[in-house]
């Protein structure tokens, strides 16, 4: 099976045979994908039946990628109930076969992607959205190198899904995490066994995790992924790392959440992306003259122009917008600048050859494939139209919140729907379905009677 997207490489039957020989005690193979909300979905197949997946694929409905965060199919643009919920062919992705090290049994996993045009476009799969945008970007003869950083909260295991989150208790000192100790080494040691097992499991699954650090709130951590020029693998690793962290947390008696703002009065969790560009001779085209570099300026100019219309992707649910507050190291406008964490687009301190943009807008729960697709689209728009950004900020950019920045999902979806740039690169078909799905998710959310609503109004 050959992919229509030249960047997508599929696993061969020989890859599976070699893997099975190396790991001859495997009982099952999990064929998995990360859906629109980052929730892992899939099927568990006896290893004796798994070879057919590498020959002829496996059938899942298209709507697997069109579920809302609750797991419900909202029939976005008539995809689901209206069309009879048809199946698509999914195929395993090359080099994603790995063991599941946290499971009590010997189980492997492989990532799958839609490669099917029998009824609908395979653009339904966000991985293929990124593959398409990457193909478009390649026409510039420029080659991105990217690295994701993921923040998350470790929380006490809940007895019910609607239970309020609480910081975890360290098994080392038997105390509940509290206070703000950014980069605190004691906080890392308090949860050393958990973090160390994440490192161990990442090596087993070929996820290139590097630095771990404690963040600005109790139980909040950040794990960085190494940079790569393989953009699909970068996003794959981000999706798979989320699963790995959540499963490892359960193994250690905790839960992990990538929700942007689980605590109203604590720092939010973000998905930061570092990006640099290289030419055909492997030279970093951002490196010369840094803040006066035309390629760097055009890239930032494009990101500024497209930031607000991409917000529904960077902040995909009602909670995501609670993160955007002044003086929280979160952008409240489309500013940029060197070595400044109050801006949206930061130029970190580095050697010239490592000059890069740190995109600081997306929430931790955002879809990595779509986040990277939107960022690449903005940069393409800037480079092709030679868009000049405003002046860089070296002061506190949070002093000037932009009133035009959408701070709720309703306004953000309207901007995305009408975005010429996103409709061009992510396709009109995908934007239309994404917007309809998220609007229906919001309608469903608003139909619920919350505890606050009862607390305020039940005595009337």
N, C-alpha and C positions, 0 to 999 in steps of 0.2 A: 504494500500500500504506500503510495507516494502522496505527500501532502501538497495541497495547492499553494501553501505558504512556504517559500523557499527556506525560511528560518526554522521551520518545524521538522525535527528529526524523530522518527518513530523507531521503537525497539524492534529488533529482529528476533526470529525464533531461535537463532544461534545464541543471541545474548541470554535468552531465557534458559536454554540448555546448559550453557556454561555456568550460569548462576546456580542452577539446580544441582549440578555436579559438585560445586563448591560447598553448597549447603544442602546436604542430602537428607536432612531430618525435618525439613519444612513440611508442615501439615496443610497449611492454607496460604492462598495468595489474596490479599486485599487489593482490589482494583479501585482506585480512589481519585477524587477530584476535590478541589476547594471551590465551593459554590460562590455566588455573588457576594455573600456575607462572610466568606472565609470559613464556613462550616464544612467539615470534611464529610463527604457522602461517597457511597460506593457499594460494592458487593464483596462478600467473602467466598472464595471459590476453592474447592479441594484442589490440592496441587496436581493431582492426577488428571484434572480436567482443564488445567490452566493453559496448556500449550495452544489450544484453539484461539485464545485471545490474541496471541502473537501472530497468528495466521490470518484470522478473519475478523478480529475485533470482538467487541462485546456491545450489547444493545442496552442503552439507557434512553429514557425519553428526553427530548430536547428541553422540556420544562425543568429538568434537574438544575439547569442554570438560570431558571426563571422563577425561583422560589423566593418568597420574602424572608425576612430574618427569623420569623416564627416557624418556618418550614412549610407554610401554606402556599399553594399555587394560586395567585390572584388573577390568572388568565390575562396576563399582560398582552395587550394588542391582539387578543384572541388566540394566544398561544397557551394551551392547556385544556380546558374543558371544551371550548368552542370548536377546536380543530380535532378533537378526539385524542389528544395527547400522544402524537406519534413518536416512535423510537428513532434514534440516530445511531450510527455506528461510531463507537469510540475505540481508539487504539492506544496501546501503551507508548509512553514517551521514552525515548532512548536515554539510557544511563540514570533512570530513576528507580530501578529495581533495588530494594534494600531490605534488610531485616527490620522487624519491629522489636527493638530491644527492651521496651518496657512491659511487653506482654508476657504472661506466665507460660504460654505455649510458644512453639517455634512457628512463627508466622512472618511472611514477607509482605511487602507492599510495592505497588507500582502506580505511578501517576498516569492518568489517561486523558485524552483530549478528543473532541469531536473532529472527525474527518469524514464528513458525510454531506452530500448535496442532493440526496434523493427527494427531499421535500422542502427543506429550508436551508438557508445559508449556514455554514458552520461558524459564522461570525457570532452566533449565540454564545460560544465559549469565549470568556474574556481572554484566555490565553491566545486565541486566534486574533482577537482585537489587537493585542500587543504585537503579534507576529506581522500583521498587516502594517501597523504603524512603523515597525522596525524596517520592513521592506521599503516603505516610503522614505524613511530617513536615510537609508543607504544610498539613495539617489543623489544626496548632497556630497557623497564621497567623504563623509565624516563618520567616525565610529565611536559611539559612547562607551564609557566605562562607568559603571554604577555600583553603589553599595547601599543597602538598606540598613537602617537602624530601627529596632523595634523596642518600644517601651511597653511595659505591662505591670499589672498589680498582682501580687500574690495575696490571696485572701483566705480567711478561715473557711473551711468547708461548710456549706450551707445544708440545712435539713430540708428546706423548701426553695424552689426557684425564685419566689418573690421575697425571700428573706433579705434584709439589708446587709450589704457587705461589711465585713469587719477585718481589721488587720490580722495577720497570722501570728501565732505564738511560736517563738524560736524553741527548738528542741534542745538547743545548747544551754540557754539560760532560763528557760521556762517563762520568759516574759513576752507579752504581746508587743509587736513592733509599734513604735510611736515616735513622733517628732520628725524633723526634717534634717537629715544628715547626708546631704548630697556627697557622693564619692566616699561615704563612710566605709572604712575597711572593717570595722566591727560588725556593721550591718551585713556585709558580705559573708563574714564568718558565722554570723547567726544562722544563715541559711546556706552554709557551705556545701553540705551534702546534696542539697537540691540542685544548686548551681553546678557543682562538680559532675553530677550525673547528667545534666543537660550537655555539658562539654563532651562527656563520654558517648552519649547517644548521638550527638551531632557527628562525631567521627565515624561511628558505625554507619550512619545514613548519608555520609558524604555531604553534610551541610556545613559550609565553611564559616562557622561562628568564630569570633575572635574575642573582643573585649566584653567583659561583663562589668557593670557598675551599678551601685545603688543610686537612686534618683531623689527627687525633691519631696517625697512623701513616704510614710511608713508602709513598707511592703512593696514599694515601687522599684523596679529594676529596668535596666536597658541592656540589650544584647545586640552587638554589632555583627554584621556579616561582611566578609572580605569583599573587596571590589572585584568586578569581573566584566569582561566585554560580551559575555553571553547573557543577553538581556532576559531571555526566557528563563534561563536557569536562575538568574537573580530573583525573579519573581516567584519561581517554583520554590526556591529555598525559603523565601519569606513565608509562603503559604505552609510549607511543611514544617518550618520552625515553630509556627504557631501551634500546630498539632502536637509537636514534640514537647513543647513547654507545658501545654495544658495536660497532657497525659502524664508527664513526669511529676507535675504538681499533685495530681491525684494519687500517684504512687507514693508520694511523701506525706499524704494526709492533708493536702491543701487543695485550693482551686487557683487557677490563673485566669485573669480576664484582660482582654485587649480593648474593652470599652473605653472610650475617650475620657469619660468623667464619672467614675464609679462613686466618688466622694465629692460633694458640692464644694467643700472648703479646702480641698487638696489639689495639687497639680494634676493636670490632665496628661494622658498618654498619647504620644505622637508616633507617626511613622515618618522618619526623616530619610531623605534620599540624597546621597552625594553623587554628583555627575560631572564628569569631565569629557572633553571631545578630542579625538585624535585624527590626524590626517592619514593618508595612505602610506606615509613614511614613518608612522608611529610617533609623530610629534604632537604634543599637547597643544592644541590651537588656542588655548586660553592662557598660555604661560607667559607670553611676552607683554610687558608693560601693564600687566594685570588690570588695574581699574580703568585703563585707557584702551585696553584690547578690544578691537571692534567685534570680534566673534563673541567674546564674553558679554559685551554691552548689548549686542543684538539678541543673544540668547536670553538675557535678563529682561530686555524690552518685550520680547514675546511672552515670557512667563508673566510679566506684569499685566499685559493686555488680556491674557486668558485666565488669570487666577480666579476672578470672581465667577466667570462662566463655567469653571471647572469645580467649583466648591461642592456641588452635589455629589461629585465623585470623591473629593478629598474628605468630605464630612457627610456620610451617607445616611445618617439617621438623626432623630430629634436630639439625642444626647450629645452628638458630636459637636453641636454649636455651643454647648455649655463651656467648652474648652477655650473659646476665643475671648479672653478677658485681658485687659491691660496689666502689665507687670507680672505676667505669668510665664514669660519666655515663650509666648505664643504670638504669632502675628495678628495684628488688628488692622492691617492695611497691606498694600502690596510693595512695601519698601524693600530696599536692598542695601547692603553695605559690607565692609570688611570687618571680620572678627567681632560681630555684633549679633547677639542672640535675641534681640528685640525685633529683628526684621524678618520678613518672609523668606528672603533669598540671601543667605549669608555666604561670604567668601572666607572660608576658614584660613587660619595661619598655616602656611605650608611652604615648602620649597617651590620654586617656579615651575618645575616639571610636574608638580602634583596639584597645580591650581585647579580648583573645582568650585561648583555651586552646591551649597547645601540647601535643599528645598525643605522648608520647615512647616508646611501648611497641613499636610494630611494627618488625620487621626489614626491611631494604631489599628482600629478595626476596618479601615478602608481596604478595598480590593487592590492588592499589589499590582496586578496586571493592568488594571484601569488607571491607577495612579501613575504608573510609569508611562502608559500610553498618553495620558493627558499632558504630562510634563514634556515628553518628546514632541508632541503636537505643538505645544506652546513655543518650544525652542525652534522648531522648523518654521513656524509662523514668523518669529523674530528674525531669523537668519535670512529667509527668503524676501522679507519686506524691509530689512535693514531698520528695524524699529529701535530707536534710541530710548533708553530708560530715563527716569528722572534722576536727580542727583543722589549719590549714595549717602546713607545716614551713618554717622559715627556717634550720634547721641541716642537717647531713648526714643525709638520710633513709636513706642506705645503712647506717647504723649499726644499723638494725633490719630485717633481712630478714624477710619474712613467710613462715612455714613452710607456710602454706596456698597460697602461689603455686605453680602447677604449673611444674615445671622440666624436664619431658620431654613429648614429643608424646603418649605414651600417656595420662597423667593429664589433659592438656589436652583431648584428644578426648572423654574421659568427661565432663568438665565441660560442654563444648559440646553434647554429645548430650542432656544433661539440662537445658539452659538454657531456662527458660520464655520469657525475653525474646527470645533469638535464634531460637527456634522460632516465636515469634509474628511477628517482623518479617522475618526472612530466609526464613521458611516452614519447616514441618516437612519438606516434600518435599526442599528443598535441603539442610538440615542433615543429614538422614538419608543422602543421597547423598555429601555432602562427607566426613562422618565415615567412611563405609564405604570411600571411595576412599583417604583418608589412612591408614586402618588397613592396607589392603592394600598401599599403597606401603611402609609401614614393615615389613610382613612380608617383602616382596620385598627390601628393603634388608638386613634381618637374615639373609636366606638366603645372602648373598654371603660368601665367605671373604676377610677383609681382610688387607692386608699385615702389620698388627700381629699379627693372629691367627697368621699363619705365623711371624713373627719370635719370638713368645713360645713357641709350642707345637710347632713342626716338629721340634725336637731331642728331644722326649720319647720 
